[in-house]
């Protein structure tokens, strides 16, 4: 089942008019409180591909892929443990929670990041570094949770749950090798680091290593309104970023670190949004 595409009407519309339409669409979707969102700067990317799939490539057997994934998990846990903050060590109680840390720190995983906020998704979709339309993916997490609950007693789905519940790398690898069918679920970490909290993050995980998340979601959610793609016209990306800055949806709020401060200054300059708070005007008066 294909994802339903929604988009603002751009013909004979001003940029502000296009943005008003985009916000109306997103307010309608998010107002149901049933959807989660993911923003992509390019609508040309046809699939939601986790980083581990790109790293492994298509030419390896299931056994090889599972062994490499497990080795990556073990290596991260071995070397990261002494470098993490004390509050982050609790993530190692379950492999799935540990994968969120791997994802956060740039290691390839089978997870995909989502957000509860359509405006956070807008921020990532409005990256003007890609000179093409952006897109916001959204799916009905209420229906996915309901469907997973309904099939929770099936033999195959119990195999999938073994993957989610694994507390050792060995148990994870054994569950992954069973390739528990085309199942996908959504979960939130037990403990949030500042960036995950700021971005209202959550994740999807699939039981089948190698399956794209958009395809797994389309199989689980065949309804036309259950999986959506909202287009963000490239012509309004810069103005969208400026509007998001006014809403305090920006690098400064989404990346609570010194790197976020630097990125915020860059983006504010690009959007002509920097405020001098009167200081520069006072200085210029003195120089006249």
VOPAGU-2260 file (C-alpha; in pm, 1 decimal, decimal comma):
REM VOPAGU-2260
SITE   aa  ch    i         X         Y         Z
SITE  UNK   A    0       0,0       0,0       0,0
SITE  UNK   A    1     143,4     338,8    -103,0
SITE  UNK   A    2     172,1     629,8     137,8
SITE  UNK   A    3     -90,3     901,9      88,6
SITE  UNK   A    4      66,9    1228,3     -26,1
SITE  UNK   A    5     -58,8    1566,9      92,8
SITE  UNK   A    6      73,8    1902,4     -25,0
SITE  UNK   A    7      -7,6    2272,1     -19,6
SITE  UNK   A    8    -134,1    2429,8    -340,6
SITE  UNK   A    9     152,6    2642,0    -473,0
SITE  UNK   A   10       6,6    2787,0    -793,6
SITE  UNK   A   11     -72,5    3158,6    -759,3
SITE  UNK   A   12       2,0    3141,3    -386,8
SITE  UNK   A   13     242,8    3360,7    -190,6
SITE  UNK   A   14     503,9    3197,7      31,1
SITE  UNK   A   15     302,8    3295,3     337,4
SITE  UNK   A   16      -7,5    3142,0     179,7
SITE  UNK   A   17     178,4    2815,9     113,5
SITE  UNK   A   18     304,1    2806,5     472,0
SITE  UNK   A   19     -44,5    2874,7     606,6
SITE  UNK   A   20    -171,9    2574,3     408,8
SITE  UNK   A   21     116,9    2357,7     531,4
SITE  UNK   A   22      47,3    2453,0     892,6
SITE  UNK   A   23    -323,8    2383,9     844,1
SITE  UNK   A   24    -246,1    2032,9     716,7
SITE  UNK   A   25      -6,5    1960,6    1003,0
SITE  UNK   A   26    -240,8    2104,8    1266,6
SITE  UNK   A   27    -520,1    1882,1    1138,2
SITE  UNK   A   28    -301,5    1571,6    1155,3
SITE  UNK   A   29    -134,3    1645,9    1487,5
SITE  UNK   A   30    -462,9    1758,8    1645,0
SITE  UNK   A   31    -575,9    1397,0    1651,8
SITE  UNK   A   32    -280,3    1314,1    1881,0
SITE  UNK   A   33    -247,4     984,6    1694,6
SITE  UNK   A   34      46,1    1052,3    1463,4
SITE  UNK   A   35     423,2    1068,8    1487,8
SITE  UNK   A   36     642,6    1252,7    1238,9
SITE  UNK   A   37     978,7    1242,4    1063,0
SITE  UNK   A   38    1121,5    1523,0     848,2
SITE  UNK   A   39    1343,8    1470,5     541,9
SITE  UNK   A   40    1511,6    1756,2     357,0
SITE  UNK   A   41    1461,7    1573,9      26,5
SITE  UNK   A   42    1135,2    1424,4     -94,2
SITE  UNK   A   43    1332,0    1236,8    -359,9
SITE  UNK   A   44    1444,9     973,9    -109,5
SITE  UNK   A   45    1190,2     699,9    -178,8
SITE  UNK   A   46    1230,3     492,4     137,3
SITE  UNK   A   47    1290,1     515,1     510,8
SITE  UNK   A   48    1620,1     327,7     531,3
SITE  UNK   A   49    1786,7     274,3     871,8
SITE  UNK   A   50    2158,9     344,8     887,5
SITE  UNK   A   51    2253,0     -21,0     950,2
SITE  UNK   A   52    2094,6    -119,9     617,1
SITE  UNK   A   53    2305,2     134,6     430,1
SITE  UNK   A   54    2618,3      21,0     613,6
SITE  UNK   A   55    2562,9    -350,5     546,0
SITE  UNK   A   56    2471,6    -322,8     178,3
SITE  UNK   A   57    2262,4    -572,5     -17,9
SITE  UNK   A   58    2515,0    -848,5     -86,6
SITE  UNK   A   59    2536,8   -1022,3     253,2
SITE  UNK   A   60    2343,8   -1321,1     382,6
SITE  UNK   A   61    2114,6   -1293,9     684,0
SITE  UNK   A   62    2371,9   -1473,3     899,9
SITE  UNK   A   63    2643,7   -1228,8     796,5
SITE  UNK   A   64    2422,4    -927,7     858,2
SITE  UNK   A   65    2316,0   -1048,1    1202,6
SITE  UNK   A   66    2676,0   -1121,0    1302,8
SITE  UNK   A   67    2793,4    -776,2    1190,3
SITE  UNK   A   68    2505,9    -600,4    1366,4
SITE  UNK   A   69    2576,0    -793,7    1688,1
SITE  UNK   A   70    2949,1    -721,2    1664,1
SITE  UNK   A   71    2874,2    -350,0    1624,6
SITE  UNK   A   72    2650,2    -353,4    1931,9
SITE  UNK   A   73    2913,6    -536,5    2136,1
SITE  UNK   A   74    3190,6    -299,8    2022,7
SITE  UNK   A   75    2989,2      10,1    2112,1
SITE  UNK   A   76    2901,7    -127,8    2454,9
SITE  UNK   A   77    3264,0    -222,3    2521,1
SITE  UNK   A   78    3417,8     113,2    2432,3
SITE  UNK   A   79    3139,6     357,6    2517,9
SITE  UNK   A   80    3077,8     242,6    2872,9
SITE  UNK   A   81    3375,7     432,1    3018,9
SITE  UNK   A   82    3297,7     749,0    2822,1
SITE  UNK   A   83    2926,6     791,2    2884,1
SITE  UNK   A   84    2767,8    1002,3    3153,0
SITE  UNK   A   85    2658,1     810,2    3460,6
SITE  UNK   A   86    2291,8     869,4    3376,8
SITE  UNK   A   87    2338,8     703,9    3037,5
SITE  UNK   A   88    2474,7     374,2    3171,1
SITE  UNK   A   89    2120,1     263,3    3254,5
SITE  UNK   A   90    2058,8     237,5    2878,7
SITE  UNK   A   91    2270,3     -77,9    2878,4
SITE  UNK   A   92    2012,3    -275,2    3078,5
SITE  UNK   A   93    1835,5    -364,7    2751,1
SITE  UNK   A   94    1987,7    -390,8    2405,1
SITE  UNK   A   95    1703,4    -192,1    2249,8
SITE  UNK   A   96    1760,4     102,3    2487,1
SITE  UNK   A   97    2133,1      80,1    2416,4
SITE  UNK   A   98    2061,6     112,4    2045,0
SITE  UNK   A   99    1909,8     455,0    2106,6
SITE  UNK   A  100    2247,3     566,8    2242,6
SITE  UNK   A  101    2424,5     413,9    1945,0
SITE  UNK   A  102    2186,5     601,8    1716,0
SITE  UNK   A  103    2240,3     925,3    1906,9
SITE  UNK   A  104    2618,5     901,3    1886,6
SITE  UNK   A  105    2631,9     813,2    1516,7
SITE  UNK   A  106    2669,8     433,5    1511,1
SITE  UNK   A  107    2455,8     246,0    1253,7
SITE  UNK   A  108    2144,2      74,3    1391,8
SITE  UNK   A  109    1816,0     -72,1    1266,8
SITE  UNK   A  110    1626,7     204,9    1447,5
SITE  UNK   A  111    1463,7     506,9    1286,7
SITE  UNK   A  112    1405,3     836,1    1471,5
SITE  UNK   A  113    1060,1     998,6    1488,0
SITE  UNK   A  114     913,2    1285,0    1686,0
SITE  UNK   A  115     581,6    1360,5    1850,9
SITE  UNK   A  116     604,7    1717,4    1718,5
SITE  UNK   A  117     521,7    1806,3    1356,0
SITE  UNK   A  118     721,3    2128,5    1403,7
SITE  UNK   A  119    1037,9    1939,4    1492,8
SITE  UNK   A  120     982,5    1736,4    1175,8
SITE  UNK   A  121     935,0    2067,0     986,9
SITE  UNK   A  122    1273,7    2182,8    1111,4
SITE  UNK   A  123    1451,8    1886,0     953,2
SITE  UNK   A  124    1240,5    1897,3     636,2
SITE  UNK   A  125    1322,3    2266,5     583,2
SITE  UNK   A  126    1700,0    2224,0     554,4
SITE  UNK   A  127    1780,7    2443,7     254,7
SITE  UNK   A  128    2105,2    2256,0     191,4
SITE  UNK   A  129    1894,4    2030,7     -33,4
SITE  UNK   A  130    1759,2    2228,5    -330,1
SITE  UNK   A  131    1444,5    2021,1    -365,9
SITE  UNK   A  132    1113,4    1974,4    -193,8
SITE  UNK   A  133    1123,7    1842,5     160,0
SITE  UNK   A  134     879,5    1592,9     306,9
SITE  UNK   A  135     730,9    1504,7     643,7
SITE  UNK   A  136     646,6    1138,0     692,2
SITE  UNK   A  137     370,9    1062,1     943,8
SITE  UNK   A  138     193,7     747,2    1059,1
SITE  UNK   A  139     -86,5     661,8    1300,0
SITE  UNK   A  140      90,9     517,3    1603,3
SITE  UNK   A  141    -239,3     447,7    1781,7
SITE  UNK   A  142    -344,6     204,6    1508,8
SITE  UNK   A  143      -0,5      43,1    1498,7
SITE  UNK   A  144      -4,4     -15,4    1874,3
SITE  UNK   A  145    -357,0    -155,0    1854,4
SITE  UNK   A  146    -269,0    -394,9    1573,0
SITE  UNK   A  147      44,1    -515,1    1752,6
SITE  UNK   A  148    -158,4    -575,2    2067,7
SITE  UNK   A  149    -416,6    -777,5    1874,2
SITE  UNK   A  150    -151,8   -1010,3    1736,0
SITE  UNK   A  151      61,9   -1023,6    2050,4
SITE  UNK   A  152     -26,7   -1387,9    2117,3
SITE  UNK   A  153      73,2   -1512,7    1773,5
SITE  UNK   A  154     384,1   -1730,0    1755,2
SITE  UNK   A  155     565,7   -1505,5    1506,3
SITE  UNK   A  156     494,5   -1186,5    1698,6
SITE  UNK   A  157     625,8   -1343,6    2018,7
SITE  UNK   A  158     952,0   -1405,4    1831,3
SITE  UNK   A  159     958,2   -1035,9    1745,6
SITE  UNK   A  160     903,0    -947,8    2111,9
SITE  UNK   A  161    1207,4   -1159,5    2202,4
SITE  UNK   A  162    1412,2    -913,8    1999,9
SITE  UNK   A  163    1264,9    -615,9    2185,1
SITE  UNK   A  164    1314,6    -775,3    2527,6
SITE  UNK   A  165    1675,2    -891,9    2481,6
SITE  UNK   A  166    1916,2    -790,0    2756,5
SITE  UNK   A  167    2232,6    -949,5    2612,7
SITE  UNK   A  168    2397,9    -928,2    2272,8
SITE  UNK   A  169    2372,3   -1306,2    2240,3
SITE  UNK   A  170    1995,3   -1301,7    2299,6
SITE  UNK   A  171    1958,5   -1015,8    2051,2
SITE  UNK   A  172    2155,2   -1202,2    1782,0
SITE  UNK   A  173    1955,3   -1521,8    1837,3
SITE  UNK   A  174    1626,0   -1332,4    1804,6
SITE  UNK   A  175    1750,0   -1137,5    1501,0
SITE  UNK   A  176    1852,8   -1458,8    1326,3
SITE  UNK   A  177    1495,1   -1588,6    1350,7
SITE  UNK   A  178    1385,5   -1298,2    1123,2
SITE  UNK   A  179    1043,9   -1273,1    1286,0
SITE  UNK   A  180     847,5   -1155,1     983,3
SITE  UNK   A  181     742,6    -808,0     870,5
SITE  UNK   A  182     668,6    -657,4    1211,4
SITE  UNK   A  183     741,6    -304,5    1321,7
SITE  UNK   A  184     679,8    -135,2    1654,4
SITE  UNK   A  185     729,7     202,1    1812,6
SITE  UNK   A  186     895,0     260,7    2147,1
SITE  UNK   A  187    1025,6     536,5    2369,8
SITE  UNK   A  188    1347,1     505,1    2565,7
SITE  UNK   A  189    1327,2     457,9    2940,5
SITE  UNK   A  190    1566,0     747,4    3000,7
SITE  UNK   A  191    1593,6    1060,0    2783,8
SITE  UNK   A  192    1914,4    1250,8    2728,2
SITE  UNK   A  193    1868,3    1627,1    2676,5
SITE  UNK   A  194    1859,5    1609,9    2295,3
SITE  UNK   A  195    1607,9    1325,1    2281,9
SITE  UNK   A  196    1388,5    1509,6    2527,2
SITE  UNK   A  197    1414,9    1840,0    2338,7
SITE  UNK   A  198    1321,8    1673,1    2009,9
SITE  UNK   A  199    1039,5    1464,9    2165,6
SITE  UNK   A  200    1204,3    1160,7    2011,3
SITE  UNK   A  201    1081,1     807,3    1976,2
SITE  UNK   A  202    1184,3     520,5    1751,2
SITE  UNK   A  203    1061,5     245,0    1524,2
SITE  UNK   A  204    1228,1     -96,5    1514,2
SITE  UNK   A  205    1166,6    -379,9    1267,8
SITE  UNK   A  206    1194,0    -753,0    1321,7
SITE  UNK   A  207    1337,4    -811,7     976,8
SITE  UNK   A  208    1692,9    -686,3     927,5
SITE  UNK   A  209    1699,9    -527,6     582,1
SITE  UNK   A  210    1335,8    -418,8     555,7
SITE  UNK   A  211    1275,3     -47,3     501,2
SITE  UNK   A  212    1055,6     107,3     767,6
SITE  UNK   A  213     814,7     272,9     522,8
SITE  UNK   A  214     742,8     -67,2     365,7
SITE  UNK   A  215     692,4    -236,3     703,0
SITE  UNK   A  216     460,0      44,1     813,8
SITE  UNK   A  217     258,8      29,7     490,5
SITE  UNK   A  218     205,1    -344,5     540,9
SITE  UNK   A  219      93,7    -297,3     901,4
SITE  UNK   A  220    -118,8      11,6     830,1
SITE  UNK   A  221    -302,0     -30,3     496,4
SITE  UNK   A  222    -556,1     247,7     558,8
SITE  UNK   A  223    -521,7     551,1     330,5
SITE  UNK   A  224    -503,2     795,9     622,5
SITE  UNK   A  225    -270,9     580,5     833,5
SITE  UNK   A  226      53,8     658,0     647,4
SITE  UNK   A  227     104,2    1009,9     512,3
SITE  UNK   A  228     368,4    1213,6     330,9
SITE  UNK   A  229     329,7    1591,8     362,5
SITE  UNK   A  230     527,8    1783,9     101,2
SITE  UNK   A  231     730,1    2094,1     191,8
SITE  UNK   A  232     787,0    2303,5    -124,9
SITE  UNK   A  233    1149,8    2407,7    -162,4
SITE  UNK   A  234    1043,4    2762,7    -245,8
SITE  UNK   A  235     927,1    2819,5     112,2
SITE  UNK   A  236    1200,7    2639,0     308,1
SITE  UNK   A  237    1382,0    2956,1     416,8
SITE  UNK   A  238    1060,5    3127,9     526,2
SITE  UNK   A  239     953,0    2811,6     705,2
SITE  UNK   A  240    1279,2    2813,7     902,1
SITE  UNK   A  241    1218,1    3178,8     991,1
SITE  UNK   A  242     866,2    3099,2    1112,1
SITE  UNK   A  243     998,9    2806,1    1316,6
SITE  UNK   A  244    1260,5    3035,2    1472,3
SITE  UNK   A  245     976,3    3258,0    1588,9
SITE  UNK   A  246     821,9    2947,7    1749,2
SITE  UNK   A  247    1155,1    2863,8    1918,5
SITE  UNK   A  248    1185,4    2548,2    1709,5
SITE  UNK   A  249    1549,9    2592,7    1619,3
SITE  UNK   A  250    1897,0    2447,8    1671,4
SITE  UNK   A  251    1927,2    2629,9    2003,7
SITE  UNK   A  252    1626,7    2442,9    2145,6
SITE  UNK   A  253    1661,8    2111,8    1959,3
SITE  UNK   A  254    2035,8    2058,3    2016,8
SITE  UNK   A  255    2098,3    2165,5    2379,4
SITE  UNK   A  256    2477,9    2177,2    2353,8
SITE  UNK   A  257    2751,4    2415,9    2246,1
SITE  UNK   A  258    2722,6    2270,0    1895,0
SITE  UNK   A  259    2357,1    2368,8    1893,3
SITE  UNK   A  260    2449,9    2725,8    1988,9
SITE  UNK   A  261    2691,3    2749,5    1695,8
SITE  UNK   A  262    2439,2    2600,3    1454,5
SITE  UNK   A  263    2172,0    2838,2    1582,4
SITE  UNK   A  264    2387,6    3143,5    1506,5
SITE  UNK   A  265    2452,5    3012,8    1153,2
SITE  UNK   A  266    2084,6    2949,0    1085,1
SITE  UNK   A  267    1973,7    3279,7    1235,2
SITE  UNK   A  268    2215,0    3466,4    1006,6
SITE  UNK   A  269    2090,0    3272,2     704,0
SITE  UNK   A  270    1729,4    3359,1     793,0
SITE  UNK   A  271    1803,4    3725,4     877,7
SITE  UNK   A  272    1673,7    3655,5    1225,8
SITE  UNK   A  273    1957,7    3766,2    1454,9
SITE  UNK   A  274    1862,8    4022,4    1718,8
SITE  UNK   A  275    2124,7    4273,3    1835,4
SITE  UNK   A  276    1911,3    4364,1    2139,6
SITE  UNK   A  277    1991,7    4731,3    2085,1
SITE  UNK   A  278    2363,6    4692,3    2154,4
SITE  UNK   A  279    2482,9    4748,5    1799,3
SITE  UNK   A  280    2254,6    5048,3    1753,6
SITE  UNK   A  281    2396,3    5210,5    2066,2
SITE  UNK   A  282    2749,1    5144,1    1944,7
SITE  UNK   A  283    2671,3    5289,6    1601,0
SITE  UNK   A  284    2535,0    5605,0    1766,3
SITE  UNK   A  285    2864,8    5650,3    1946,2
SITE  UNK   A  286    3062,5    5605,3    1624,0
SITE  UNK   A  287    2866,4    5869,5    1432,3
